[in-house]
Amino acid sequence: MGKNRSMGRLMPEDFDLALIQPSGQEVLEALTQGTDAAWLILPQVPFVDAGKDGEADVVALHADFGAV
């Protein structure tokens, strides 16, 4: 993998990694570096299920492959 390879896009682009645990930082860095620019990497995604608040640590989105 060369340095010119595009990387997954962290959204928001100015997300402060210092806001999350070091293990979460490692996961986000691995996802952005291990995917290409077609992937959107979204940390801390809030949701509501059955009236209860929740949060997904990370969601990866791709137009062709869907959500992970």
N, CA, C and O atoms as a GROMACS GRO file, in nm:
protein
  272
    1MET      N    1   0.083  -0.119   0.000
    1MET     CA    2   0.000   0.000   0.000
    1MET      C    3   0.087   0.125   0.000
    1MET      O    4   0.158   0.152   0.097
    2GLY      N    5   0.082   0.198  -0.107
    2GLY     CA    6   0.164   0.318  -0.117
    2GLY      C    7   0.103   0.437  -0.047
    2GLY      O    8  -0.015   0.436  -0.010
    3LYS      N    9   0.184   0.539  -0.028
    3LYS     CA   10   0.138   0.659   0.041
    3LYS      C   11   0.034   0.735  -0.040
    3LYS      O   12  -0.043   0.812   0.017
    4ASN      N   13   0.030   0.716  -0.172
    4ASN     CA   14  -0.066   0.789  -0.256
    4ASN      C   15  -0.204   0.725  -0.256
    4ASN      O   16  -0.297   0.780  -0.316
    5ARG      N   17  -0.220   0.613  -0.191
    5ARG     CA   18  -0.349   0.543  -0.186
    5ARG      C   19  -0.450   0.628  -0.111
    5ARG      O   20  -0.420   0.682  -0.004
    6SER      N   21  -0.571   0.641  -0.167
    6SER     CA   22  -0.674   0.717  -0.097
    6SER      C   23  -0.722   0.638   0.025
    6SER      O   24  -0.707   0.516   0.032
    7MET      N   25  -0.778   0.710   0.120
    7MET     CA   26  -0.822   0.649   0.245
    7MET      C   27  -0.970   0.674   0.266
    7MET      O   28  -1.028   0.765   0.208
    8GLY      N   29  -1.030   0.590   0.352
    8GLY     CA   30  -1.168   0.612   0.392
    8GLY      C   31  -1.180   0.750   0.454
    8GLY      O   32  -1.086   0.804   0.512
    9ARG      N   33  -1.301   0.807   0.442
    9ARG     CA   34  -1.322   0.945   0.489
    9ARG      C   35  -1.393   0.946   0.623
    9ARG      O   36  -1.505   0.898   0.636
   10LEU      N   37  -1.327   1.001   0.723
   10LEU     CA   38  -1.386   1.017   0.855
   10LEU      C   39  -1.482   1.134   0.850
   10LEU      O   40  -1.447   1.242   0.803
   11MET      N   41  -1.604   1.113   0.900
   11MET     CA   42  -1.706   1.218   0.901
   11MET      C   43  -1.760   1.236   1.040
   11MET      O   44  -1.804   1.137   1.100
   12PRO      N   45  -1.760   1.353   1.096
   12PRO     CA   46  -1.712   1.475   1.032
   12PRO      C   47  -1.560   1.474   1.020
   12PRO      O   48  -1.491   1.410   1.100
   13GLU      N   49  -1.508   1.544   0.921
   13GLU     CA   50  -1.365   1.546   0.895
   13GLU      C   51  -1.285   1.600   1.013
   13GLU      O   52  -1.170   1.562   1.033
   14ASP      N   53  -1.346   1.688   1.092
   14ASP     CA   54  -1.276   1.748   1.206
   14ASP      C   55  -1.305   1.675   1.338
   14ASP      O   56  -1.284   1.731   1.445
   15PHE      N   57  -1.354   1.549   1.330
   15PHE     CA   58  -1.383   1.474   1.451
   15PHE      C   59  -1.257   1.463   1.536
   15PHE      O   60  -1.150   1.426   1.486
   16ASP      N   61  -1.269   1.496   1.664
   16ASP     CA   62  -1.156   1.495   1.756
   16ASP      C   63  -1.140   1.355   1.816
   16ASP      O   64  -1.217   1.315   1.903
   17LEU      N   65  -1.039   1.282   1.769
   17LEU     CA   66  -1.014   1.146   1.818
   17LEU      C   67  -0.986   1.143   1.968
   17LEU      O   68  -1.004   1.040   2.032
   18ALA      N   69  -0.943   1.255   2.024
   18ALA     CA   70  -0.914   1.261   2.168
   18ALA      C   71  -1.041   1.242   2.251
   18ALA      O   72  -1.032   1.219   2.372
   19LEU      N   73  -1.158   1.253   2.189
   19LEU     CA   74  -1.285   1.238   2.261
   19LEU      C   75  -1.318   1.092   2.293
   19LEU      O   76  -1.408   1.066   2.373
   20ILE      N   77  -1.245   0.998   2.232
   20ILE     CA   78  -1.276   0.857   2.252
   20ILE      C   79  -1.156   0.782   2.309
   20ILE      O   80  -1.043   0.832   2.307
   21GLN      N   81  -1.182   0.663   2.359
   21GLN     CA   82  -1.078   0.580   2.419
   21GLN      C   83  -0.971   0.545   2.315
   21GLN      O   84  -0.999   0.541   2.196
   22PRO      N   85  -0.847   0.520   2.362
   22PRO     CA   86  -0.739   0.483   2.269
   22PRO      C   87  -0.773   0.363   2.180
   22PRO      O   88  -0.736   0.361   2.063
   23SER      N   89  -0.844   0.264   2.234
   23SER     CA   90  -0.880   0.148   2.152
   23SER      C   91  -0.973   0.189   2.038
   23SER      O   92  -0.962   0.137   1.927
   24GLY      N   93  -1.064   0.281   2.065
   24GLY     CA   94  -1.154   0.332   1.962
   24GLY      C   95  -1.078   0.413   1.858
   24GLY      O   96  -1.110   0.409   1.739
   25GLN      N   97  -0.978   0.487   1.903
   25GLN     CA   98  -0.894   0.562   1.811
   25GLN      C   99  -0.823   0.468   1.714
   25GLN      O  100  -0.814   0.496   1.594
   26GLU      N  101  -0.774   0.357   1.767
   26GLU     CA  102  -0.704   0.259   1.684
   26GLU      C  103  -0.798   0.200   1.579
   26GLU      O  104  -0.759   0.180   1.463
   27VAL      N  105  -0.921   0.172   1.619
   27VAL     CA  106  -1.019   0.116   1.525
   27VAL      C  107  -1.050   0.217   1.414
   27VAL      O  108  -1.051   0.180   1.296
   28LEU      N  109  -1.074   0.342   1.450
   28LEU     CA  110  -1.104   0.444   1.350
   28LEU      C  111  -0.987   0.465   1.255
   28LEU      O  112  -1.007   0.480   1.135
   29GLU      N  113  -0.867   0.467   1.308
   29GLU     CA  114  -0.749   0.484   1.223
   29GLU      C  115  -0.734   0.364   1.129
   29GLU      O  116  -0.702   0.382   1.011
   30ALA      N  117  -0.756   0.242   1.179
   30ALA     CA  118  -0.746   0.122   1.095
   30ALA      C  119  -0.852   0.125   0.985
   30ALA      O  120  -0.823   0.089   0.871
   31LEU      N  121  -0.973   0.166   1.019
   31LEU     CA  122  -1.080   0.172   0.918
   31LEU      C  123  -1.051   0.277   0.811
   31LEU      O  124  -1.071   0.251   0.693
   32THR      N  125  -1.006   0.394   0.851
   32THR     CA  126  -0.979   0.498   0.751
   32THR      C  127  -0.860   0.461   0.665
   32THR      O  128  -0.859   0.487   0.545
   33GLN      N  129  -0.759   0.399   0.724
   33GLN     CA  130  -0.638   0.363   0.649
   33GLN      C  131  -0.657   0.235   0.569
   33GLN      O  132  -0.589   0.214   0.469
   34GLY      N  133  -0.749   0.149   0.611
   34GLY     CA  134  -0.769   0.021   0.546
   34GLY      C  135  -0.878   0.020   0.441
   34GLY      O  136  -0.906  -0.085   0.382
   35THR      N  137  -0.941   0.134   0.417
   35THR     CA  138  -1.046   0.143   0.316
   35THR      C  139  -1.011   0.256   0.219
   35THR      O  140  -0.918   0.333   0.243
   36ASP      N  141  -1.086   0.264   0.109
   36ASP     CA  142  -1.059   0.373   0.015
   36ASP      C  143  -1.161   0.484   0.034
   36ASP      O  144  -1.251   0.475   0.118
   37ALA      N  145  -1.147   0.590  -0.046
   37ALA     CA  146  -1.229   0.710  -0.029
   37ALA      C  147  -1.377   0.689  -0.055
   37ALA      O  148  -1.457   0.777  -0.026
   38ALA      N  149  -1.415   0.574  -0.109
   38ALA     CA  150  -1.557   0.545  -0.129
   38ALA      C  151  -1.628   0.514   0.003
   38ALA      O  152  -1.751   0.515   0.009
   39TRP      N  153  -1.551   0.488   0.107
   39TRP     CA  154  -1.608   0.456   0.239
   39TRP      C  155  -1.618   0.582   0.325
   39TRP      O  156  -1.524   0.661   0.331
   40LEU      N  157  -1.732   0.599   0.391
   40LEU     CA  158  -1.750   0.702   0.492
   40LEU      C  159  -1.745   0.633   0.628
   40LEU      O  160  -1.816   0.536   0.651
   41ILE      N  161  -1.661   0.683   0.717
   41ILE     CA  162  -1.645   0.626   0.850
   41ILE      C  163  -1.705   0.726   0.949
   41ILE      O  164  -1.656   0.838   0.962
   42LEU      N  165  -1.812   0.684   1.018
   42LEU     CA  166  -1.883   0.774   1.110
   42LEU      C  167  -1.869   0.724   1.254
   42LEU      O  168  -1.921   0.618   1.287
   43PRO      N  169  -1.801   0.799   1.339
   43PRO     CA  170  -1.789   0.760   1.479
   43PRO      C  171  -1.908   0.812   1.561
   43PRO      O  172  -1.970   0.912   1.525
   44GLN      N  173  -1.937   0.743   1.670
   44GLN     CA  174  -2.037   0.786   1.768
   44GLN      C  175  -2.170   0.825   1.704
   44GLN      O  176  -2.211   0.941   1.710
   45VAL      N  177  -2.237   0.728   1.642
   45VAL     CA  178  -2.364   0.754   1.574
   45VAL      C  179  -2.480   0.726   1.670
   45VAL      O  180  -2.503   0.611   1.708
   46PRO      N  181  -2.552   0.831   1.710
   46PRO     CA  182  -2.665   0.811   1.801
   46PRO      C  183  -2.785   0.751   1.729
   46PRO      O  184  -2.804   0.773   1.609
   47PHE      N  185  -2.865   0.674   1.803
   47PHE     CA  186  -2.990   0.620   1.750
   47PHE      C  187  -3.087   0.598   1.864
   47PHE      O  188  -3.049   0.599   1.981
   48VAL      N  189  -3.213   0.579   1.829
   48VAL     CA  190  -3.317   0.547   1.926
   48VAL      C  191  -3.380   0.416   1.883
   48VAL      O  192  -3.419   0.399   1.768
   49ASP      N  193  -3.391   0.322   1.977
   49ASP     CA  194  -3.452   0.192   1.950
   49ASP      C  195  -3.551   0.162   2.062
   49ASP      O  196  -3.514   0.163   2.179
   50ALA      N  197  -3.674   0.136   2.026
   50ALA     CA  198  -3.780   0.108   2.123
   50ALA      C  199  -3.786   0.215   2.232
   50ALA      O  200  -3.807   0.186   2.350
   51GLY      N  201  -3.767   0.341   2.190
   51GLY     CA  202  -3.775   0.453   2.283
   51GLY      C  203  -3.654   0.473   2.371
   51GLY      O  204  -3.655   0.560   2.458
   52LYS      N  205  -3.549   0.395   2.350
   52LYS     CA  206  -3.427   0.409   2.431
   52LYS      C  207  -3.313   0.461   2.344
   52LYS      O  208  -3.293   0.417   2.230
   53ASP      N  209  -3.238   0.556   2.402
   53ASP     CA  210  -3.122   0.610   2.331
   53ASP      C  211  -3.010   0.508   2.328
   53ASP      O  212  -2.990   0.433   2.423
   54GLY      N  213  -2.938   0.507   2.218
   54GLY     CA  214  -2.821   0.422   2.203
   54GLY      C  215  -2.717   0.492   2.119
   54GLY      O  216  -2.740   0.602   2.069
   55GLU      N  217  -2.602   0.429   2.105
   55GLU     CA  218  -2.496   0.486   2.023
   55GLU      C  219  -2.414   0.374   1.961
   55GLU      O  220  -2.368   0.283   2.030
   56ALA      N  221  -2.395   0.380   1.830
   56ALA     CA  222  -2.305   0.288   1.761
   56ALA      C  223  -2.166   0.350   1.769
   56ALA      O  224  -2.149   0.468   1.737
   57ASP      N  225  -2.068   0.273   1.810
   57ASP     CA  226  -1.931   0.326   1.822
   57ASP      C  227  -1.879   0.375   1.688
   57ASP      O  228  -1.815   0.479   1.679
   58VAL      N  229  -1.908   0.297   1.583
   58VAL     CA  230  -1.864   0.336   1.450
   58VAL      C  231  -1.955   0.271   1.345
   58VAL      O  232  -1.996   0.156   1.360
   59VAL      N  233  -1.984   0.346   1.240
   59VAL     CA  234  -2.060   0.294   1.126
   59VAL      C  235  -1.978   0.325   1.002
   59VAL      O  236  -1.931   0.437   0.984
   60ALA      N  237  -1.962   0.226   0.915
   60ALA     CA  238  -1.893   0.245   0.788
   60ALA      C  239  -1.997   0.232   0.677
   60ALA      O  240  -2.073   0.136   0.673
   61LEU      N  241  -1.998   0.330   0.586
   61LEU     CA  242  -2.097   0.334   0.478
   61LEU      C  243  -2.028   0.333   0.342
   61LEU      O  244  -1.925   0.399   0.322
   62HIS      N  245  -2.086   0.257   0.250
   62HIS     CA  246  -2.035   0.252   0.112
   62HIS      C  247  -2.155   0.244   0.018
   62HIS      O  248  -2.250   0.170   0.044
   63ALA      N  249  -2.152   0.320  -0.089
   63ALA     CA  250  -2.266   0.324  -0.181
   63ALA      C  251  -2.298   0.190  -0.244
   63ALA      O  252  -2.414   0.160  -0.271
   64ASP      N  253  -2.198   0.108  -0.268
   64ASP     CA  254  -2.220  -0.023  -0.330
   64ASP      C  255  -2.236  -0.137  -0.229
   64ASP      O  256  -2.311  -0.232  -0.253
   65PHE      N  257  -2.166  -0.129  -0.118
   65PHE     CA  258  -2.163  -0.238  -0.021
   65PHE      C  259  -2.256  -0.220   0.099
   65PHE      O  260  -2.279  -0.315   0.174
   66GLY      N  261  -2.311  -0.100   0.118
   66GLY     CA  262  -2.404  -0.076   0.227
   66GLY      C  263  -2.336  -0.028   0.354
   66GLY      O  264  -2.234   0.040   0.351
   67ALA      N  265  -2.396  -0.066   0.466
   67ALA     CA  266  -2.350  -0.020   0.598
   67ALA      C  267  -2.295  -0.136   0.679
   67ALA      O  268  -2.344  -0.248   0.673
   68VAL      N  269  -2.192  -0.106   0.754
   68VAL     CA  270  -2.132  -0.203   0.846
   68VAL      C  271  -2.122  -0.137   0.981
   68VAL      O  272  -2.075  -0.198   1.077
   0.00000   0.00000   0.00000
